Amino acid sequence: MALTEELPIYRATYRLLNMLIRATQDFPRFYKYSLGVRMVDVCLDMSMLLYKANSSYEKNPQILWILKDLCYLYYPRHLSATKLVWNRSG
């Protein structure tokens, strides 16, 4: 079993978390504390689920939760883009 921090999916999730934190800093206050916080929380949940999946024998339940969380990230991202909250250049 590889260390969780060495897995490509964990590194990608960590990069996504860093990108979300930087991006939400530029959100207007209402969106920062509604959409922004939710998006960062979901990404943190995904990181914890990756750790749990890597350390458990039965990985399927955790992977399904990760996929669910990834789908949850799409809607706030899409909503923030349509409301012109998200900085498309960054």
C-alpha positions in Angstrom: 0.0 0.0 0.0 1.4 3.4 -1.0 1.4 6.4 1.2 -1.8 8.4 0.6 0.3 11.6 -0.1 2.1 9.8 -2.9 -1.1 8.8 -4.8 -1.7 10.9 -8.0 -5.4 11.3 -7.1 -4.5 12.7 -3.7 -2.0 15.2 -5.2 -4.7 16.3 -7.7 -7.2 16.7 -4.9 -4.6 18.7 -2.9 -4.0 21.0 -6.0 -7.8 21.4 -6.4 -8.1 22.4 -2.7 -5.3 25.0 -3.1 -6.9 26.4 -6.3 -10.3 26.6 -4.6 -8.9 28.4 -1.6 -7.2 31.0 -3.8 -10.2 31.4 -6.0 -12.8 31.8 -3.2 -10.7 34.6 -1.7 -11.9 36.8 -4.6 -15.5 35.8 -4.3 -18.0 38.5 -3.1 -18.8 38.1 0.5 -22.2 36.3 0.0 -20.7 33.7 -2.4 -17.5 33.3 -0.3 -19.4 32.2 2.7 -22.0 30.1 0.9 -20.5 28.6 -2.3 -16.9 29.0 -1.4 -17.0 27.4 2.0 -19.1 24.5 0.7 -16.7 23.9 -2.2 -13.6 23.9 0.1 -15.4 21.6 2.6 -16.3 19.1 -0.1 -12.7 19.0 -1.2 -11.5 18.5 2.3 -14.0 15.6 2.7 -12.6 14.1 -0.5 -9.1 14.2 0.9 -10.2 12.4 4.1 -12.1 9.8 2.1 -9.0 9.2 0.0 -7.0 8.5 3.1 -9.7 6.2 4.5 -9.9 4.3 1.2 -6.2 3.9 1.0 -6.0 2.5 4.5 -9.0 0.2 4.3 -9.3 -3.3 2.8 -12.7 -2.6 1.2 -12.2 0.5 -0.9 -15.5 0.6 -2.9 -17.6 2.5 -0.3 -15.1 5.3 0.1 -14.6 5.6 -3.7 -18.3 5.9 -4.2 -18.4 8.7 -1.6 -15.5 10.4 -3.4 -17.3 10.3 -6.7 -20.5 11.7 -5.0 -18.5 14.6 -3.5 -16.9 15.2 -6.9 -20.4 15.6 -8.4 -21.3 17.9 -5.6 -18.3 20.1 -6.5 -19.5 20.5 -10.1 -22.8 22.2 -9.3 -21.4 25.1 -7.1 -18.6 25.6 -9.6 -21.1 25.8 -12.5 -23.3 28.1 -10.5 -20.4 30.4 -9.5 -19.3 30.5 -13.2 -22.8 31.4 -14.4 -23.1 34.1 -11.8 -19.7 35.5 -12.9 -18.3 34.9 -9.4 -15.5 32.7 -10.6 -12.5 34.4 -12.1 -12.1 32.5 -15.4 -8.6 33.8 -16.1 -7.2 32.3 -12.8 
